[in-house]
Amino acid sequence: MAKTSNINVRISPDTKSRAEELFKHFGLTISDAVTIFLNQSIIYGGIPFEIRLPNPETLEVLDEVRDHKNLSGPFDSVESLMKDLNE
């Protein structure tokens, strides 16, 4: 087996848990995902995706979701969903 090096990263327990759950669907561990990210960064010559600040409207919606405000649903029919979407 090839030699490996350790990287220690501090993240919130919630972020770690959510990432583990996501990567599990791809058959990946956090370590696998970090390795993929680092290799893609090397190939790309930088961060392999666009990084930008969200616009004010998006930030407002994210805050509302985080605070559980203005959330629609669940809907018990397609008609009630469509009515809510059209309002």
Residue pairs with C-beta under 8 A, 6 or more apart in sequence:
7 34
9 34
11 19
16 30
19 30
19 33
20 29
20 30
23 29
23 30
23 32
23 33
28 36
37 48
40 48
41 47
41 48
54 62
64 70
64 71
65 71
72 84
73 81
73 84
75 81
75 84
